[in-house]
């Protein structure tokens, strides 16, 4: 990283450009939705009928694997883990 600080000409994404994670998340959602609609199902019904499938094929690709945060105060974290078999 440059130690001089300040804005460099041409640095960063162009204004209004989508980041790669945002594009991937949206594409995952659309792919799953289209798959379910082709079978005449909806996301809610599929999540209720088979939560493990829903997690593995829909949620898992959207949830970040690592999160960094600076917190000032109390934090409650709830994690439910599904293991691939």
N, C-alpha and C positions, 0 to 999 in steps of 0.2 A: 504494500500500500504506500501511496505517496505520503510523505510526512509534512508537506507544505500546507495542506488544507485548502479550503476554498473550492469554488466551482471551476472545473476544467472544461474548456470548450469541447463539445461533442461527447461528454461523459454521460453515462446512464442510458436508460431507455428513452426513446422519443416520447414526447408528451402525448398522453392518451393511449400508449401502447399497453396491451395486456401482458401481465407477467405469465411465465410458463406454467406455474402451478395453477393459476386461475383458469387458463385455457384447458389444462388437463382435467381439472375438477369438472368444469362445464361439459367437456366431452364425455367423461365418465357418466355423468348424470344423463345426458342425452342418449348415449348408447344403451344404458340400462332401461330407460324409459321406453325407447323404441322397441327393445326386445320384449318387454312386458306387454306393451300395447299390441304387438304382433300376435301375442298369445291370448289377447283379450283379458289381461290382468292389469291391475293398478299397483302402484308402489305400496300403498297402505295395506292392501289385501295380501300382497306378497310378504311384507314384513310381519304381519300377524300370523300367516300360515307357516312361514319358515324363517324365523329370526336369524338363524345361523347363515342361511343362504343370503339373506338380505345384507348381513354384515360383510360376508366374504366378497360379495359381488358388487356392492354398492357403497357402503360406508367405509370399508377398509381403504379404498383408494383415495378417499377424500380427507381422511383424518391424518394430520401430520404425525410423523414418527417421533419427532423431537420438538419440544417447545422450550424456548428460553424466555424468561420473564423476570422482571424486577418487581417485587411486590412489597407494598408498605401496608401491613395489616394482616388480618386472618385470611386463610385460604382453605377452602374445602375442595377436595378432589375425590371424585367417584369414578372408579374404573371397573368395568365389567369386561372380563377377558374371555374371548372365544379362541380356542386352539384349533388350528388346522389339523385334520387327521389324514 
